[in-house]
């Protein structure tokens, strides 16, 4: 595992956020572009990203391995909530802000950053496990998270789960077990379309940051203890838990690295969509992404090497 590759991958993502920020500042991109890009990502490019992980037909997993990793993934998200709820209550704010802070701990950037970072560390064989980990992520993203973030409150709407991203995440399981291999032109089309996901998501964060004073990113004191919990405490706890349960080094490594990801760009999209505090969301994404350039390599070096 080359630390320079990992740091370089994180730096690329951060630079794309900066590009989105300045593009909006100089009016090369309109503020409304962020909302349009959000729909493009959720409905088109992200499903292609997920499906492309199995389209090549190079995975060799058993049903038992798939079920075991799914169980560990669910356990990981339960662990995230164990940290998120007391953290948000300690940091304070109104109910919607506490819900947002909890969401920022639970939902890490396991897709847009998880895929490229895991690939850089463990190789392409990790992609299937990342896709499996994304299933509970997307279920929470489209069910619990909107309720937690919204200032209007409301009840869970099952229709939120009827979306292309979650459908793609669920579909990869039987496709992978069956050894499905798409025609080359289809696989290439999925891969090429899916490659838009990561830069588009980072641009969305940059566009949102351009709409608020940059000083707000560093002036919100609650984000610093939240970043410590998200980037250090949670992955350390995940490592302490799973190293006793998992003998497969790849499974353990993927779970720990995904637990160490910064706050997901999706949180800013959800905050915009459901009238939550998008200022805190965007600031937290920017800050945790920036700090993850240091924390992720340290987590990998000290816990996995």
C-alpha positions in Angstrom: 0.0 0.0 0.0 1.7 3.2 -1.2 0.8 6.2 1.0 1.6 8.6 -1.8 -1.1 7.0 -3.9 -3.7 7.3 -1.1 -2.8 10.9 -0.3 -2.8 11.8 -4.0 -6.3 10.4 -4.5 -7.6 12.4 -1.6 -5.9 15.5 -2.9 -7.5 15.1 -6.3 -11.0 15.0 -4.8 -10.2 18.1 -2.7 -9.0 20.0 -5.8 -12.2 19.2 -7.6 -14.1 20.8 -4.7 -11.9 23.9 -5.1 -12.7 23.9 -8.9 -16.4 23.9 -8.2 -16.0 26.7 -5.7 -14.1 29.1 -8.0 -16.3 28.1 -11.0 -19.3 29.3 -9.1 -17.6 32.4 -7.8 -16.6 33.6 -11.3 -20.1 32.6 -12.5 -18.9 29.9 -14.9 -21.4 27.7 -13.0 -24.7 29.0 -11.7 -25.7 28.2 -8.1 -28.7 26.2 -9.5 -26.2 23.9 -11.3 -25.7 22.1 -7.9 -29.4 21.0 -7.8 -29.2 19.8 -11.4 -26.0 17.9 -10.9 -27.6 16.3 -7.8 -30.4 14.8 -9.9 -27.9 13.6 -12.5 -25.8 11.9 -9.9 -28.6 10.2 -8.0 -30.5 9.1 -11.1 -27.9 8.3 -13.8 -24.2 8.3 -13.0 -24.2 6.7 -9.5 -26.3 3.7 -10.6 -23.8 3.2 -13.5 -20.9 3.4 -11.0 -22.4 0.7 -8.9 -23.3 -1.6 -11.8 -19.9 -1.2 -13.3 -18.3 -3.0 -10.3 -19.8 -6.3 -11.6 -20.2 -5.6 -15.3 -16.7 -6.9 -16.1 -17.6 -10.3 -14.7 -14.2 -10.6 -12.9 -15.6 -11.2 -9.3 -15.4 -14.5 -7.6 -17.5 -14.5 -4.4 -19.7 -17.0 -2.8 -23.2 -16.5 -1.4 -21.8 -17.1 2.1 -19.1 -14.5 1.8 -21.6 -12.0 0.5 -24.0 -12.7 3.4 -21.2 -12.5 5.9 -20.0 -9.1 4.6 -23.5 -7.7 4.6 -23.9 -8.7 8.2 -20.7 -6.9 9.1 -21.8 -3.9 7.1 -25.0 -3.7 9.1 -23.0 -4.0 12.3 -20.8 -1.2 11.2 -23.7 1.2 10.6 -25.1 0.3 14.0 -21.7 1.2 15.5 -21.8 4.5 13.6 -25.2 5.3 15.3 -23.7 4.4 18.7 -21.2 7.2 18.2 -23.5 9.6 16.3 -26.4 10.0 18.7 -24.5 11.0 21.9 -22.1 13.1 19.8 -24.9 15.2 18.4 -26.6 15.6 21.7 -23.4 16.7 23.3 -22.8 19.3 20.6 -26.3 20.7 20.9 -28.5 22.8 18.6 -32.1 22.3 17.7 -33.6 19.0 16.8 -32.9 19.4 13.0 -29.3 20.4 13.6 -28.8 17.4 16.0 -30.2 15.2 13.3 -27.9 16.6 10.7 -24.9 16.2 12.9 -25.8 12.6 13.6 -26.3 12.0 9.8 -22.8 13.5 9.2 -21.3 10.9 11.4 -23.3 8.0 10.1 -23.1 8.7 6.4 -19.5 8.6 5.2 -18.3 9.2 1.7 -18.3 5.5 1.0 -19.3 5.7 -2.7 -17.6 8.8 -4.2 -14.4 8.4 -2.2 -14.8 4.9 -0.9 -14.6 3.3 -4.3 -11.4 5.1 -5.6 -9.7 5.1 -2.2 -10.4 1.4 -1.6 -9.2 0.6 -5.1 -6.0 2.6 -4.5 -5.3 0.6 -1.3 -6.6 -2.9 -2.0 -7.0 -3.1 -5.7 -10.1 -3.6 -7.9 -11.1 -6.8 -6.0 -12.4 -4.5 -3.2 -15.0 -2.9 -5.4 -17.6 -5.6 -4.8 -17.4 -5.2 -1.0 -17.6 -1.5 -1.4 -20.8 -2.0 -3.4 -22.3 -4.2 -0.7 -21.4 -1.7 2.0 -23.3 0.9 0.0 -26.6 -1.0 0.2 -27.3 -0.1 3.9 -25.8 3.3 3.2 -28.3 4.1 0.4 -31.2 2.6 2.4 -30.4 5.1 5.2 -29.7 7.9 2.8 -33.2 7.6 1.3 -35.2 6.7 4.4 -33.9 7.8 7.8 -31.6 10.6 6.8 -34.2 12.9 5.2 -36.3 12.7 8.3 -33.3 13.4 10.5 -32.2 16.4 8.4 -35.5 18.1 7.5 -36.7 21.0 9.5 -40.3 20.2 8.5 -40.2 16.8 10.2 -42.5 14.1 8.7 -42.8 10.4 8.4 -40.8 7.9 6.4 -42.0 7.8 2.8 -41.4 4.3 1.2 -41.3 5.9 -2.2 -37.9 7.4 -1.4 -36.5 3.9 -1.6 -37.7 3.6 -5.2 -34.7 5.1 -6.8 -32.1 3.9 -9.4 -29.1 4.1 -7.0 -30.6 1.7 -4.4 -31.9 -0.6 -7.1 -28.5 -0.8 -8.7 -26.9 -1.6 -5.3 -29.4 -4.4 -4.7 -28.9 -5.8 -8.2 -25.2 -6.3 -8.0 -25.6 -9.1 -5.4 -27.3 -11.7 -7.6 -25.3 -10.5 -10.6 -22.0 -11.0 -8.8 -22.9 -14.4 -7.4 -24.1 -15.6 -10.8 -20.8 -14.4 -12.4 -22.7 -12.1 -14.7 -20.6 -10.5 -17.5 -22.0 -7.7 -19.6 -21.1 -7.2 -23.2 -17.9 -5.2 -23.5 -19.7 -2.2 -25.0 -22.3 -2.2 -22.2 -19.6 -2.6 -19.5 -17.6 0.3 -21.0 -20.6 2.5 -21.2 -21.4 1.9 -17.6 -17.8 2.5 -16.5 -17.5 5.7 -18.6 -20.9 7.1 -17.4 -20.1 6.1 -13.8 -16.8 7.9 -13.9 -18.7 11.2 -13.9 -20.0 10.5 -10.4 -17.0 11.4 -8.3 -16.1 14.7 -9.9 -19.8 15.7 -10.1 -20.3 15.1 -6.4 -17.2 17.1 -5.5 -18.3 19.9 -7.8 -21.7 20.0 -5.9 -19.9 20.5 -2.6 -17.7 23.3 -4.1 -20.7 25.1 -5.6 -22.5 25.0 -2.2 -19.4 26.3 -0.5 -19.2 29.2 -2.9 -22.6 30.4 -1.8 -21.5 31.1 1.8 -18.6 32.9 3.4 -15.5 30.7 3.5 -15.0 31.8 7.1 -18.1 29.8 8.0 -16.3 26.6 7.2 -13.8 27.1 10.0 -15.9 29.1 12.4 -18.5 26.4 13.3 -16.8 25.0 16.4 -19.1 21.9 16.5 -17.4 20.5 13.4 -14.1 20.0 15.0 -15.2 17.5 17.7 -17.5 15.9 15.1 -14.5 15.5 12.7 -12.5 13.8 15.5 -15.3 11.3 16.1 -16.0 10.7 12.4 -12.4 10.4 11.2 -10.6 8.9 14.2 -12.8 7.5 17.0 -15.2 5.6 14.6 -12.6 3.8 12.5 -10.6 2.9 15.6 -13.7 1.4 17.2 -14.5 -0.4 13.9 -11.0 -1.9 13.9 -11.1 -3.0 17.5 -14.5 -4.7 16.9 -14.0 -6.3 13.5 -10.4 -7.6 14.0 -11.8 -10.0 16.5 -14.6 -11.2 14.2 -13.0 -11.2 10.7 -10.1 -13.3 9.5 -10.2 -12.2 5.9 -7.7 -9.3 5.6 -9.5 -7.7 2.6 -12.9 -7.7 4.3 -11.4 -6.2 7.5 -9.4 -3.6 5.5 -12.4 -2.4 3.4 -14.6 -2.1 6.5 -12.0 -0.1 8.4 -11.2 2.2 5.5 -14.9 2.8 4.7 -15.5 3.6 8.3 -12.7 6.3 8.1 -14.3 8.1 5.1 -15.2 11.8 5.6 -18.8 13.0 5.6 -20.6 12.0 2.4 -21.3 14.7 -0.2 -24.9 13.3 -0.3 -25.5 15.0 3.1 -25.2 18.5 1.5 -27.5 17.3 -1.3 -30.1 16.1 1.2 -29.8 19.3 3.3 -30.5 21.3 0.2 -33.4 19.0 -0.9 -35.1 18.8 2.5 -34.5 22.4 3.7 -31.9 21.4 6.4 -28.9 23.4 7.5 -26.9 23.1 4.2 -24.3 25.6 5.5 -23.2 23.2 8.3 -23.5 20.2 6.0 -21.3 21.7 3.3 -18.8 23.1 5.9 -18.5 19.7 7.5 -18.0 17.9 4.2 -15.2 20.4 3.3 -13.5 20.1 6.7 -13.7 16.3 7.1 -12.6 15.8 3.4 -9.6 18.1 4.0 -8.6 16.4 7.3 -9.1 12.9 5.8 -6.1 13.6 3.7 -4.1 13.1 6.9 -6.3 10.8 8.9 -7.0 8.1 6.3 -3.3 7.4 5.6 -2.6 7.3 9.3 -5.5 4.9 9.9 -4.2 2.6 7.1 -0.6 2.8 8.3 -1.2 2.2 12.0 -4.1 -0.2 11.9 -3.8 -2.2 8.7 -0.1 -2.4 7.7 
